[in-house]
Amino acid sequence: MTPGIVVFLGPSCDLASARAILDAEYRPPAKRGDIAEAARAGARIVGLIDGVFFQDCAVAHREVLAALRAGVRVVGASSMGALRAAELDSLGMEGVGEIYRAYREGRLVADDEVALVFDPETFVPLSEPLVNIRATLQEALARGAIGAGAARELLSAAQRLYFPERTYDAIVEAAEGTVDPEDLARFLAFAGEHAVDRKREDALSALRYIRELADSLP
């Protein structure tokens, strides 16, 4: 394990894949105070990927700023990390990935875009975050699996669902009556084989970035 690198990771990416990219100390999704504690313990780089939203107090802006003032490089991506990086990049936090850019540019605004529920022991996702649903709908549209009208209705159906209830089966069920049944069947089949995991992609990008960052530090 490379000393001085702490990464808060949970449902966005499995630990084995993360460790294959970056040798670091991996901790569960961050709650309030965790980044401050990592900084006090001597972390030189903190990767904030996953953090709690509703289970506990979320990571506070002030603890990120305190870590930055102490000389810690704080990198955010994918989930809570993307949110905080979009809010604090002008003050020194470093953002990585498409989700971070979408928040920074105002294309995404709501916290529930990245929210999901997961198994607290294994961190396996039990619902689908809206950012992944959007990306999967875009891919299905690009590949001709569904049309633009069906994509709009399916996204609307997903947005109406409370975030713990967002699964592809539930979205299709919620869209019944507004989308042609054949389109619903095609989309469900497409999602089963080609679902886009934007959060995972961004998490892996952040881990690669942190690896490069660590190599550049004295």
TORDO-679614 format. One record per residue (C-alpha): residue number from 1; chain; x, y, z. Coordinates in nm, 2 decimals. Example, Ala and Ser with C-alpha at 12.3 -4.5 7.8 and 13.67 -1.06 7.14 Angstrom:
<rs>
k:1	c:A	xx:1.23	yy:-0.45	zz:0.78
k:2	c:A	xx:1.37	yy:-0.11	zz:0.71
</rs>
This chain:
<rs>
k:1	c:A	xx:0.00	yy:0.00	zz:0.00
k:2	c:A	xx:0.14	yy:0.34	zz:-0.10
k:3	c:A	xx:0.15	yy:0.56	zz:0.21
k:4	c:A	xx:-0.02	yy:0.89	zz:0.22
k:5	c:A	xx:-0.30	yy:0.80	zz:-0.03
k:6	c:A	xx:-0.66	yy:0.76	zz:0.11
k:7	c:A	xx:-0.95	yy:0.68	zz:-0.12
k:8	c:A	xx:-1.31	yy:0.68	zz:-0.01
k:9	c:A	xx:-1.48	yy:0.42	zz:-0.22
k:10	c:A	xx:-1.81	yy:0.22	zz:-0.21
k:11	c:A	xx:-2.07	yy:0.13	zz:-0.47
k:12	c:A	xx:-1.91	yy:0.33	zz:-0.76
k:13	c:A	xx:-1.64	yy:0.06	zz:-0.82
k:14	c:A	xx:-1.54	yy:-0.27	zz:-0.68
k:15	c:A	xx:-1.24	yy:-0.28	zz:-0.46
k:16	c:A	xx:-1.05	yy:-0.54	zz:-0.67
k:17	c:A	xx:-1.07	yy:-0.32	zz:-0.99
k:18	c:A	xx:-0.97	yy:-0.02	zz:-0.79
k:19	c:A	xx:-0.66	yy:-0.19	zz:-0.64
k:20	c:A	xx:-0.55	yy:-0.31	zz:-0.98
k:21	c:A	xx:-0.52	yy:0.06	zz:-1.08
k:22	c:A	xx:-0.41	yy:0.23	zz:-0.76
k:23	c:A	xx:-0.22	yy:0.10	zz:-0.45
k:24	c:A	xx:-0.39	yy:0.30	zz:-0.17
k:25	c:A	xx:-0.56	yy:0.29	zz:0.16
k:26	c:A	xx:-0.93	yy:0.23	zz:0.07
k:27	c:A	xx:-1.20	yy:0.34	zz:0.32
k:28	c:A	xx:-1.58	yy:0.31	zz:0.31
k:29	c:A	xx:-1.79	yy:0.60	zz:0.17
k:30	c:A	xx:-1.70	yy:0.92	zz:0.35
k:31	c:A	xx:-1.92	yy:1.08	zz:0.61
k:32	c:A	xx:-1.87	yy:1.41	zz:0.78
k:33	c:A	xx:-1.53	yy:1.43	zz:0.95
k:34	c:A	xx:-1.36	yy:1.15	zz:0.76
k:35	c:A	xx:-1.16	yy:1.38	zz:0.53
k:36	c:A	xx:-1.05	yy:1.59	zz:0.82
k:37	c:A	xx:-0.94	yy:1.27	zz:1.00
k:38	c:A	xx:-0.75	yy:1.15	zz:0.70
k:39	c:A	xx:-0.57	yy:1.48	zz:0.67
k:40	c:A	xx:-0.48	yy:1.48	zz:1.04
k:41	c:A	xx:-0.34	yy:1.13	zz:1.00
k:42	c:A	xx:-0.10	yy:1.25	zz:0.73
k:43	c:A	xx:-0.27	yy:1.18	zz:0.40
k:44	c:A	xx:-0.10	yy:1.36	zz:0.11
k:45	c:A	xx:-0.37	yy:1.28	zz:-0.14
k:46	c:A	xx:-0.74	yy:1.21	zz:-0.07
k:47	c:A	xx:-0.97	yy:1.06	zz:-0.33
k:48	c:A	xx:-1.33	yy:1.13	zz:-0.26
k:49	c:A	xx:-1.54	yy:0.91	zz:-0.48
k:50	c:A	xx:-1.83	yy:0.78	zz:-0.26
k:51	c:A	xx:-1.98	yy:0.95	zz:0.04
k:52	c:A	xx:-2.30	yy:0.91	zz:0.24
k:53	c:A	xx:-2.60	yy:1.12	zz:0.15
k:54	c:A	xx:-2.89	yy:1.03	zz:0.38
k:55	c:A	xx:-2.75	yy:0.76	zz:0.61
k:56	c:A	xx:-2.53	yy:1.01	zz:0.80
k:57	c:A	xx:-2.40	yy:1.37	zz:0.78
k:58	c:A	xx:-2.24	yy:1.43	zz:0.44
k:59	c:A	xx:-1.88	yy:1.55	zz:0.39
k:60	c:A	xx:-1.87	yy:1.92	zz:0.48
k:61	c:A	xx:-1.72	yy:2.18	zz:0.25
k:62	c:A	xx:-1.52	yy:2.32	zz:0.54
k:63	c:A	xx:-1.33	yy:2.00	zz:0.60
k:64	c:A	xx:-1.23	yy:1.97	zz:0.24
k:65	c:A	xx:-1.11	yy:2.34	zz:0.25
k:66	c:A	xx:-0.92	yy:2.27	zz:0.57
k:67	c:A	xx:-0.75	yy:1.97	zz:0.41
k:68	c:A	xx:-0.66	yy:2.18	zz:0.11
k:69	c:A	xx:-0.51	yy:2.45	zz:0.33
k:70	c:A	xx:-0.30	yy:2.19	zz:0.50
k:71	c:A	xx:-0.15	yy:2.10	zz:0.16
k:72	c:A	xx:-0.35	yy:1.78	zz:0.09
k:73	c:A	xx:-0.45	yy:1.72	zz:-0.27
k:74	c:A	xx:-0.82	yy:1.64	zz:-0.27
k:75	c:A	xx:-0.95	yy:1.47	zz:-0.59
k:76	c:A	xx:-1.33	yy:1.42	zz:-0.64
k:77	c:A	xx:-1.52	yy:1.21	zz:-0.90
k:78	c:A	xx:-1.82	yy:0.99	zz:-0.97
k:79	c:A	xx:-2.06	yy:1.05	zz:-0.68
k:80	c:A	xx:-2.02	yy:1.27	zz:-0.37
k:81	c:A	xx:-1.67	yy:1.35	zz:-0.50
k:82	c:A	xx:-1.81	yy:1.49	zz:-0.82
k:83	c:A	xx:-2.06	yy:1.71	zz:-0.63
k:84	c:A	xx:-1.80	yy:1.85	zz:-0.39
k:85	c:A	xx:-1.54	yy:1.90	zz:-0.67
k:86	c:A	xx:-1.79	yy:2.10	zz:-0.88
k:87	c:A	xx:-1.86	yy:2.32	zz:-0.58
k:88	c:A	xx:-1.50	yy:2.36	zz:-0.46
k:89	c:A	xx:-1.28	yy:2.34	zz:-0.77
k:90	c:A	xx:-1.22	yy:2.71	zz:-0.78
k:91	c:A	xx:-1.07	yy:2.68	zz:-0.43
k:92	c:A	xx:-0.84	yy:2.40	zz:-0.51
k:93	c:A	xx:-1.03	yy:2.07	zz:-0.51
k:94	c:A	xx:-0.96	yy:1.87	zz:-0.83
k:95	c:A	xx:-1.25	yy:1.71	zz:-1.02
k:96	c:A	xx:-1.23	yy:1.43	zz:-1.27
k:97	c:A	xx:-1.48	yy:1.28	zz:-1.51
k:98	c:A	xx:-1.80	yy:1.34	zz:-1.70
k:99	c:A	xx:-2.03	yy:1.36	zz:-1.39
k:100	c:A	xx:-1.80	yy:1.63	zz:-1.23
k:101	c:A	xx:-1.80	yy:1.83	zz:-1.55
k:102	c:A	xx:-2.18	yy:1.80	zz:-1.58
k:103	c:A	xx:-2.23	yy:1.94	zz:-1.23
k:104	c:A	xx:-1.97	yy:2.21	zz:-1.29
k:105	c:A	xx:-2.14	yy:2.33	zz:-1.61
k:106	c:A	xx:-2.49	yy:2.32	zz:-1.46
k:107	c:A	xx:-2.61	yy:2.03	zz:-1.68
k:108	c:A	xx:-2.68	yy:1.84	zz:-1.36
k:109	c:A	xx:-2.79	yy:2.02	zz:-1.04
k:110	c:A	xx:-2.97	yy:1.77	zz:-0.81
k:111	c:A	xx:-2.79	yy:1.55	zz:-0.56
k:112	c:A	xx:-3.02	yy:1.26	zz:-0.64
k:113	c:A	xx:-2.86	yy:1.23	zz:-0.98
k:114	c:A	xx:-2.58	yy:1.03	zz:-0.82
k:115	c:A	xx:-2.77	yy:0.89	zz:-0.52
k:116	c:A	xx:-2.85	yy:0.52	zz:-0.48
k:117	c:A	xx:-2.89	yy:0.25	zz:-0.22
k:118	c:A	xx:-2.64	yy:-0.02	zz:-0.16
k:119	c:A	xx:-2.56	yy:-0.32	zz:0.05
k:120	c:A	xx:-2.39	yy:-0.18	zz:0.36
k:121	c:A	xx:-2.16	yy:-0.48	zz:0.39
k:122	c:A	xx:-2.06	yy:-0.54	zz:0.03
k:123	c:A	xx:-2.13	yy:-0.20	zz:-0.12
k:124	c:A	xx:-2.31	yy:-0.37	zz:-0.41
k:125	c:A	xx:-2.56	yy:-0.12	zz:-0.56
k:126	c:A	xx:-2.93	yy:-0.21	zz:-0.51
k:127	c:A	xx:-3.07	yy:0.08	zz:-0.72
k:128	c:A	xx:-2.95	yy:0.26	zz:-1.03
k:129	c:A	xx:-2.83	yy:0.63	zz:-1.01
k:130	c:A	xx:-3.00	yy:0.87	zz:-1.25
k:131	c:A	xx:-2.67	yy:0.96	zz:-1.41
k:132	c:A	xx:-2.63	yy:0.60	zz:-1.52
k:133	c:A	xx:-2.99	yy:0.58	zz:-1.64
k:134	c:A	xx:-2.94	yy:0.90	zz:-1.85
k:135	c:A	xx:-2.63	yy:0.76	zz:-2.01
k:136	c:A	xx:-2.80	yy:0.43	zz:-2.08
k:137	c:A	xx:-3.09	yy:0.60	zz:-2.24
k:138	c:A	xx:-2.86	yy:0.81	zz:-2.46
k:139	c:A	xx:-2.67	yy:0.50	zz:-2.57
k:140	c:A	xx:-3.00	yy:0.31	zz:-2.64
k:141	c:A	xx:-3.11	yy:0.61	zz:-2.85
k:142	c:A	xx:-2.78	yy:0.63	zz:-3.03
k:143	c:A	xx:-2.79	yy:0.26	zz:-3.12
k:144	c:A	xx:-3.15	yy:0.28	zz:-3.24
k:145	c:A	xx:-3.29	yy:0.06	zz:-2.97
k:146	c:A	xx:-3.55	yy:0.32	zz:-2.89
k:147	c:A	xx:-3.67	yy:0.66	zz:-3.03
k:148	c:A	xx:-3.64	yy:1.00	zz:-2.89
k:149	c:A	xx:-3.99	yy:1.01	zz:-2.76
k:150	c:A	xx:-3.95	yy:0.68	zz:-2.58
k:151	c:A	xx:-3.62	yy:0.80	zz:-2.43
k:152	c:A	xx:-3.79	yy:1.12	zz:-2.30
k:153	c:A	xx:-4.08	yy:0.93	zz:-2.14
k:154	c:A	xx:-3.85	yy:0.68	zz:-1.98
k:155	c:A	xx:-3.63	yy:0.95	zz:-1.83
k:156	c:A	xx:-3.94	yy:1.12	zz:-1.70
k:157	c:A	xx:-4.05	yy:0.80	zz:-1.54
k:158	c:A	xx:-3.71	yy:0.75	zz:-1.38
k:159	c:A	xx:-3.71	yy:1.10	zz:-1.24
k:160	c:A	xx:-4.06	yy:1.05	zz:-1.08
k:161	c:A	xx:-3.93	yy:0.75	zz:-0.89
k:162	c:A	xx:-3.77	yy:0.80	zz:-0.55
k:163	c:A	xx:-3.40	yy:0.72	zz:-0.58
k:164	c:A	xx:-3.40	yy:0.39	zz:-0.39
k:165	c:A	xx:-3.67	yy:0.26	zz:-0.62
k:166	c:A	xx:-3.48	yy:0.33	zz:-0.94
k:167	c:A	xx:-3.41	yy:0.01	zz:-1.12
k:168	c:A	xx:-3.45	yy:-0.06	zz:-1.49
k:169	c:A	xx:-3.75	yy:-0.29	zz:-1.43
k:170	c:A	xx:-3.92	yy:-0.02	zz:-1.21
k:171	c:A	xx:-3.86	yy:0.25	zz:-1.47
k:172	c:A	xx:-4.01	yy:0.04	zz:-1.75
k:173	c:A	xx:-4.31	yy:-0.04	zz:-1.53
k:174	c:A	xx:-4.35	yy:0.33	zz:-1.45
k:175	c:A	xx:-4.35	yy:0.41	zz:-1.82
k:176	c:A	xx:-4.62	yy:0.17	zz:-1.91
k:177	c:A	xx:-4.91	yy:0.35	zz:-2.08
k:178	c:A	xx:-4.69	yy:0.63	zz:-2.21
k:179	c:A	xx:-4.44	yy:0.42	zz:-2.41
k:180	c:A	xx:-4.51	yy:0.16	zz:-2.67
k:181	c:A	xx:-4.48	yy:-0.19	zz:-2.51
k:182	c:A	xx:-4.23	yy:-0.30	zz:-2.78
k:183	c:A	xx:-4.01	yy:0.00	zz:-2.71
k:184	c:A	xx:-4.02	yy:-0.09	zz:-2.34
k:185	c:A	xx:-3.92	yy:-0.44	zz:-2.41
k:186	c:A	xx:-3.64	yy:-0.33	zz:-2.63
k:187	c:A	xx:-3.51	yy:-0.09	zz:-2.38
k:188	c:A	xx:-3.52	yy:-0.34	zz:-2.10
k:189	c:A	xx:-3.33	yy:-0.59	zz:-2.31
k:190	c:A	xx:-3.08	yy:-0.32	zz:-2.40
k:191	c:A	xx:-3.02	yy:-0.22	zz:-2.04
k:192	c:A	xx:-2.97	yy:-0.58	zz:-1.94
k:193	c:A	xx:-2.68	yy:-0.62	zz:-2.19
k:194	c:A	xx:-2.55	yy:-0.27	zz:-2.25
k:195	c:A	xx:-2.62	yy:-0.05	zz:-1.94
k:196	c:A	xx:-2.38	yy:0.23	zz:-1.91
k:197	c:A	xx:-2.21	yy:0.27	zz:-1.57
k:198	c:A	xx:-2.10	yy:0.63	zz:-1.58
k:199	c:A	xx:-2.01	yy:0.64	zz:-1.21
k:200	c:A	xx:-1.77	yy:0.34	zz:-1.24
k:201	c:A	xx:-1.61	yy:0.49	zz:-1.55
k:202	c:A	xx:-1.55	yy:0.82	zz:-1.37
k:203	c:A	xx:-1.42	yy:0.64	zz:-1.06
k:204	c:A	xx:-1.17	yy:0.45	zz:-1.26
k:205	c:A	xx:-1.06	yy:0.77	zz:-1.43
k:206	c:A	xx:-1.01	yy:0.93	zz:-1.09
k:207	c:A	xx:-0.80	yy:0.64	zz:-0.97
k:208	c:A	xx:-0.58	yy:0.67	zz:-1.28
k:209	c:A	xx:-0.54	yy:1.04	zz:-1.22
k:210	c:A	xx:-0.45	yy:0.99	zz:-0.86
k:211	c:A	xx:-0.19	yy:0.73	zz:-0.96
k:212	c:A	xx:-0.03	yy:0.99	zz:-1.20
k:213	c:A	xx:-0.05	yy:1.26	zz:-0.93
k:214	c:A	xx:0.12	yy:1.04	zz:-0.68
k:215	c:A	xx:0.40	yy:0.96	zz:-0.92
k:216	c:A	xx:0.46	yy:1.33	zz:-0.97
k:217	c:A	xx:0.49	yy:1.42	zz:-0.60
k:218	c:A	xx:0.83	yy:1.45	zz:-0.44
</rs>
